[in-house]
Amino acid sequence: MGLPVSLILIAVGAVLAFAVHQSSDAQVNVHVVGWILMGVGLVGILLALAWWERWGPGSWGWHRSAYDGPPGGAPYRRGYGRRRMVVEEDAPGPPPGPDPYDAPPPP
């Protein structure tokens, strides 16, 4: 369950809890269902933010593993390293033959 689903659950739960009026002889209390949906949505938001890379443990300085960095004291950088560009050379093919559109018209 991601952030958008959690927000939808909170919105639907708020509508059920605050905006829907039910009769007194109903078997299911709609207000309680609304509060439960809002609670599940709130838990979903908290879990999504905890597992999100930007707000997860890495942004607060906690390490995800015992790896402190390369030897020599260079700091460990998160993200992508330097990008490489690979250029593939095309091998020269056979010389082009005569173009059929440049030939003289048939007699």
Backbone as a chain_set.jsonl record, in Angstrom:
{"seq": "MGLPVSLILIAVGAVLAFAVHQSSDAQVNVHVVGWILMGVGLVGILLALAWWERWGPGSWGWHRSAYDGPPGGAPYRRGYGRRRMVVEEDAPGPPPGPDPYDAPPPP", "coords": {"N": [[0.868, -1.162, 0.0], [0.703, 2.081, -0.949], [1.519, 5.594, -0.787], [-0.538, 7.112, -2.225], [-2.768, 5.342, -2.05], [-3.122, 5.222, 0.691], [-3.849, 7.874, 1.24], [-6.284, 7.958, -0.119], [-7.752, 6.085, 1.384], [-7.88, 7.452, 3.834], [-9.374, 9.69, 3.067], [-11.835, 8.516, 2.239], [-12.545, 7.283, 4.631], [-12.858, 9.542, 6.279], [-15.064, 10.76, 5.082], [-17.011, 8.8, 5.561], [-16.99, 8.776, 8.358], [-17.635, 11.391, 9.166], [-19.448, 12.683, 7.408], [-21.572, 11.083, 6.625], [-24.841, 10.181, 7.439], [-26.571, 7.869, 9.272], [-29.315, 5.574, 9.719], [-30.913, 4.64, 12.82], [-31.359, 1.923, 13.109], [-29.413, 0.432, 11.805], [-27.216, -2.26, 10.958], [-24.454, -2.208, 10.721], [-22.155, 0.027, 11.936], [-21.494, 2.906, 10.383], [-19.88, 5.041, 11.014], [-17.907, 3.971, 12.673], [-16.641, 2.283, 10.846], [-15.597, 4.238, 9.165], [-13.731, 5.479, 10.908], [-12.005, 3.323, 11.302], [-11.017, 2.967, 8.674], [-9.675, 5.409, 8.381], [-7.676, 5.06, 10.316], [-6.254, 2.835, 9.279], [-5.359, 4.011, 6.913], [-3.679, 5.998, 7.971], [-1.703, 4.441, 9.222], [-0.713, 3.251, 6.907], [0.383, 5.487, 5.593], [2.432, 6.175, 7.394], [4.037, 3.861, 7.239], [4.716, 3.956, 4.517], [6.231, 6.295, 4.422], [8.303, 5.566, 6.113], [9.569, 3.543, 4.695], [10.305, 4.813, 2.437], [12.826, 5.95, 0.283], [13.814, 8.549, 0.461], [12.951, 9.542, 2.914], [13.664, 7.556, 4.564], [15.781, 5.455, 6.69], [18.34, 6.125, 5.734], [18.494, 8.878, 5.257], [18.654, 10.076, 7.709], [21.103, 9.548, 8.679], [21.588, 7.005, 9.617], [23.065, 3.836, 9.171], [22.607, 1.347, 6.709], [23.957, -0.989, 6.531], [26.944, -2.747, 7.569], [28.922, -1.574, 6.162], [31.237, 0.913, 5.896], [32.556, 2.426, 4.051], [34.915, 2.913, 1.332], [38.359, 1.747, 1.676], [40.894, 3.954, 2.882], [39.769, 6.247, 3.692], [37.989, 7.704, 2.155], [34.805, 9.166, 1.819], [31.651, 7.462, 1.847], [29.419, 7.609, -0.809], [26.011, 8.008, -1.426], [23.808, 6.861, -3.998], [24.207, 7.084, -7.557], [27.26, 6.239, -9.133], [29.962, 7.55, -11.067], [29.01, 8.074, -14.412], [29.286, 5.98, -17.29], [30.117, 6.151, -20.723], [29.473, 4.273, -23.487], [30.707, 3.765, -26.613], [29.963, 2.386, -29.584], [31.645, 1.303, -32.387], [30.781, 1.217, -35.774], [31.376, -1.429, -37.927], [33.061, -1.279, -41.033], [31.139, -1.938, -43.871], [30.438, -3.881, -46.865], [31.18, -2.28, -50.043], [28.742, -0.03, -51.358], [26.379, -1.134, -53.806], [25.295, -0.565, -57.236], [22.792, 1.901, -57.5], [19.384, 1.201, -57.929], [17.667, 3.159, -58.791], [19.172, 5.015, -60.102], [19.844, 3.921, -62.499], [19.799, 3.731, -66.118], [16.792, 4.13, -68.085], [14.905, 1.23, -69.17], [15.25, -0.174, -72.521]], "CA": [[0.0, 0.0, 0.0], [1.553, 3.242, -1.07], [1.033, 6.878, -0.305], [-1.848, 7.482, -2.781], [-3.818, 4.48, -1.513], [-3.346, 5.656, 2.069], [-4.612, 9.122, 1.211], [-7.661, 7.637, -0.518], [-8.397, 5.467, 2.534], [-8.175, 8.493, 4.82], [-10.464, 10.516, 2.553], [-13.082, 7.746, 2.305], [-12.859, 7.124, 6.047], [-13.353, 10.815, 6.808], [-16.429, 10.946, 4.583], [-17.897, 7.885, 6.285], [-17.046, 9.109, 9.786], [-18.133, 12.732, 9.474], [-20.449, 13.247, 6.499], [-22.673, 10.164, 6.354], [-25.778, 10.013, 8.552], [-27.248, 6.591, 9.099], [-30.485, 5.371, 10.573], [-30.558, 4.031, 14.1], [-31.513, 0.475, 13.079], [-28.406, -0.155, 10.912], [-26.45, -3.335, 11.581], [-23.048, -1.832, 10.694], [-21.981, 1.437, 12.254], [-20.681, 3.492, 9.319], [-18.889, 5.932, 11.619], [-16.788, 3.139, 13.127], [-15.935, 1.872, 9.63], [-14.823, 5.405, 8.745], [-12.568, 5.641, 11.784], [-11.064, 2.227, 11.009], [-10.339, 3.276, 7.408], [-8.708, 6.491, 8.611], [-6.541, 4.481, 11.039], [-5.465, 2.032, 8.344], [-4.691, 4.962, 6.023], [-2.593, 6.651, 8.708], [-0.624, 3.451, 9.344], [-0.124, 3.117, 5.575], [1.239, 6.662, 5.331], [3.646, 6.063, 8.206], [4.892, 2.819, 6.658], [5.243, 4.426, 3.224], [7.296, 7.264, 4.69], [9.445, 4.881, 6.731], [10.256, 2.757, 3.68], [10.632, 5.669, 1.313], [14.27, 6.204, 0.31], [14.149, 9.924, 0.825], [12.675, 9.754, 4.332], [14.026, 6.345, 5.283], [16.89, 5.544, 7.625], [19.548, 6.693, 5.151], [18.537, 10.335, 5.27], [18.927, 10.552, 9.059], [22.462, 9.206, 9.045], [21.735, 5.618, 10.032], [23.633, 3.004, 8.123], [21.819, 0.151, 6.435], [24.808, -2.169, 6.656], [28.181, -2.482, 8.294], [29.889, -0.99, 5.23], [31.475, 2.317, 6.198], [33.13, 3.118, 2.917], [36.132, 2.293, 0.806], [39.544, 2.026, 2.486], [41.602, 5.171, 2.523], [39.107, 7.385, 4.298], [37.057, 8.408, 1.269], [33.448, 8.964, 2.322], [30.732, 6.694, 1.017], [28.368, 8.442, -1.404], [24.813, 7.305, -1.863], [23.377, 7.198, -5.35], [24.939, 6.521, -8.673], [28.631, 6.681, -9.308], [30.202, 8.245, -12.316], [28.403, 7.348, -15.528], [30.186, 5.642, -18.384], [29.515, 6.193, -22.047], [30.03, 3.248, -24.352], [30.516, 4.111, -28.015], [30.242, 1.236, -30.431], [32.003, 1.669, -33.746], [30.211, 0.355, -36.803], [32.396, -2.0, -38.804], [32.761, -0.907, -42.413], [30.519, -3.014, -44.627], [30.856, -3.933, -48.272], [30.845, -1.027, -50.738], [27.374, -0.076, -51.892], [26.255, -1.477, -55.216], [24.642, 0.497, -58.008], [21.439, 2.228, -57.051], [18.454, 0.887, -59.026], [16.963, 4.357, -59.265], [20.076, 5.789, -60.935], [20.096, 3.195, -63.751], [19.056, 4.301, -67.251], [15.517, 3.43, -68.315], [15.058, 0.088, -70.068], [14.956, 0.196, -73.927]], "C": [[0.909, 1.217, 0.0], [0.879, 4.491, -0.532], [-0.314, 7.261, -0.92], [-2.994, 6.632, -2.232], [-4.139, 4.88, -0.079], [-4.158, 6.938, 2.123], [-6.064, 8.885, 0.808], [-8.412, 6.998, 0.647], [-8.757, 6.499, 3.599], [-9.343, 9.347, 4.354], [-11.804, 9.782, 2.636], [-13.505, 7.547, 3.758], [-13.399, 8.398, 6.663], [-14.776, 11.09, 6.331], [-17.391, 10.047, 5.347], [-18.053, 8.287, 7.752], [-17.761, 10.424, 10.05], [-19.307, 13.181, 8.615], [-21.644, 12.338, 6.245], [-23.522, 10.045, 7.618], [-26.56, 8.741, 8.3], [-28.44, 6.5, 10.029], [-30.072, 4.601, 11.824], [-30.668, 2.512, 14.082], [-30.505, -0.217, 12.146], [-27.593, -1.205, 11.659], [-24.96, -3.024, 11.645], [-22.961, -0.338, 10.958], [-20.992, 2.045, 11.254], [-19.602, 4.4, 9.894], [-17.67, 5.148, 12.114], [-15.973, 2.647, 11.931], [-15.074, 3.023, 9.117], [-13.585, 5.621, 9.591], [-11.536, 4.535, 11.548], [-10.312, 2.494, 9.707], [-9.328, 4.404, 7.578], [-7.491, 5.979, 9.364], [-5.644, 3.657, 10.137], [-4.714, 2.939, 7.365], [-3.524, 5.656, 6.697], [-1.413, 5.699, 8.889], [0.065, 3.256, 7.988], [0.78, 4.279, 5.228], [2.535, 6.559, 6.125], [4.594, 4.987, 7.667], [5.495, 3.258, 5.326], [6.377, 5.422, 3.437], [8.516, 6.603, 5.317], [10.241, 4.099, 5.701], [10.663, 3.575, 2.475], [12.11, 6.025, 1.398], [14.613, 7.606, 0.804], [13.961, 10.166, 2.314], [13.075, 8.553, 5.176], [15.243, 6.544, 6.166], [18.138, 6.193, 7.046], [19.62, 8.199, 5.228], [18.816, 10.898, 6.657], [20.299, 10.13, 9.549], [22.643, 7.786, 9.531], [22.272, 4.811, 8.87], [22.772, 1.77, 7.941], [22.649, -1.113, 6.566], [26.065, -1.78, 7.411], [29.228, -1.825, 7.408], [30.037, 0.497, 5.516], [32.08, 3.082, 5.046], [34.383, 2.427, 2.438], [37.327, 2.607, 1.7], [40.235, 3.286, 1.985], [40.892, 6.407, 3.035], [38.163, 8.145, 3.389], [35.626, 8.15, 1.741], [32.594, 8.192, 1.323], [29.643, 7.613, 0.511], [27.203, 7.575, -1.797], [24.486, 7.712, -3.284], [24.273, 6.554, -6.388], [26.355, 7.069, -8.7], [28.764, 7.435, -10.622], [29.659, 7.419, -13.479], [29.433, 7.115, -16.622], [29.423, 5.72, -19.694], [30.231, 5.168, -22.914], [29.686, 3.62, -25.786], [30.905, 2.893, -28.834], [30.497, 1.713, -31.849], [31.342, 0.705, -34.71], [31.346, -0.135, -37.704], [32.056, -1.615, -40.245], [32.236, -2.124, -43.173], [31.03, -3.036, -46.06], [30.467, -2.629, -48.972], [29.442, -1.126, -51.327], [27.379, -0.378, -53.388], [25.57, -0.339, -55.969], [23.2, 0.68, -57.529], [20.456, 1.951, -58.174], [17.726, 2.116, -59.57], [17.87, 5.235, -60.139], [20.346, 5.114, -62.289], [19.301, 3.866, -64.884], [17.759, 3.529, -67.472], [15.719, 2.273, -69.286], [14.667, 0.491, -71.496], [13.577, -0.198, -74.394]], "O": [[1.781, 1.354, 0.858], [-0.182, 4.439, 0.09], [-1.186, 7.713, -0.178], [-4.079, 7.154, -1.976], [-5.303, 4.876, 0.321], [-5.054, 7.076, 2.956], [-6.97, 9.534, 1.331], [-9.575, 7.323, 0.884], [-9.829, 6.421, 4.199], [-10.213, 9.695, 5.152], [-12.801, 10.367, 3.059], [-14.691, 7.632, 4.078], [-14.309, 8.343, 7.49], [-15.6, 11.597, 7.092], [-18.473, 10.487, 5.737], [-19.136, 8.15, 8.319], [-18.435, 10.557, 11.072], [-20.102, 14.003, 9.07], [-22.645, 12.794, 5.694], [-23.004, 9.837, 8.715], [-27.145, 8.563, 7.231], [-28.556, 7.252, 10.997], [-29.005, 3.989, 11.866], [-30.115, 1.86, 14.968], [-30.738, -1.356, 11.741], [-27.315, -1.056, 12.849], [-24.267, -3.524, 12.531], [-23.612, 0.462, 10.287], [-19.801, 1.734, 11.279], [-18.521, 4.516, 9.318], [-16.537, 5.611, 11.987], [-14.744, 2.6, 11.998], [-13.944, 2.804, 8.681], [-12.511, 5.911, 9.065], [-10.331, 4.788, 11.59], [-9.103, 2.273, 9.637], [-8.247, 4.364, 6.99], [-6.374, 6.417, 9.086], [-4.419, 3.757, 10.211], [-3.562, 2.667, 7.027], [-2.49, 5.882, 6.069], [-0.26, 6.097, 8.729], [1.286, 3.112, 7.928], [1.838, 4.083, 4.631], [3.614, 6.825, 5.595], [5.809, 5.181, 7.642], [6.656, 2.963, 5.041], [7.373, 5.395, 2.714], [9.644, 7.033, 5.077], [11.463, 3.997, 5.814], [11.315, 3.052, 1.572], [12.599, 6.368, 2.474], [15.613, 7.797, 1.496], [14.728, 10.916, 2.918], [12.842, 8.543, 6.385], [15.689, 7.673, 6.369], [18.928, 6.763, 7.798], [20.718, 8.754, 5.262], [19.177, 12.068, 6.784], [20.627, 10.333, 10.718], [23.769, 7.392, 9.834], [21.957, 5.088, 7.713], [22.266, 1.212, 8.914], [22.093, -2.203, 6.7], [26.228, -0.637, 7.836], [30.331, -1.545, 7.878], [29.075, 1.256, 5.393], [32.105, 4.312, 5.085], [34.859, 1.474, 3.055], [37.323, 3.615, 2.406], [40.158, 3.628, 0.804], [41.376, 7.52, 2.827], [37.584, 9.145, 3.813], [35.28, 7.006, 2.035], [32.8, 8.271, 0.112], [29.009, 8.321, 1.294], [27.376, 6.531, -2.426], [24.856, 8.802, -3.72], [24.998, 5.599, -6.108], [26.603, 8.217, -8.333], [27.778, 7.892, -11.199], [29.835, 6.201, -13.516], [30.325, 7.933, -16.851], [28.237, 5.396, -19.762], [31.454, 5.202, -23.051], [28.515, 3.773, -26.132], [32.044, 2.43, -28.779], [29.685, 2.427, -32.438], [31.347, -0.504, -34.479], [32.167, 0.652, -38.176], [30.886, -1.628, -40.63], [32.824, -3.205, -43.119], [31.946, -2.294, -46.415], [29.535, -1.949, -48.544], [29.015, -2.202, -51.745], [28.259, 0.062, -54.128], [25.301, 0.72, -55.402], [22.503, -0.281, -57.203], [20.67, 2.426, -59.29], [17.227, 2.097, -60.695], [17.373, 6.112, -60.845], [21.02, 5.699, -63.137], [18.266, 4.487, -64.643], [17.66, 2.37, -67.068], [16.609, 2.327, -70.135], [13.849, 1.393, -71.676], [13.219, 0.057, -75.543]]}, "num_chains": 1, "name": "protein.A"}
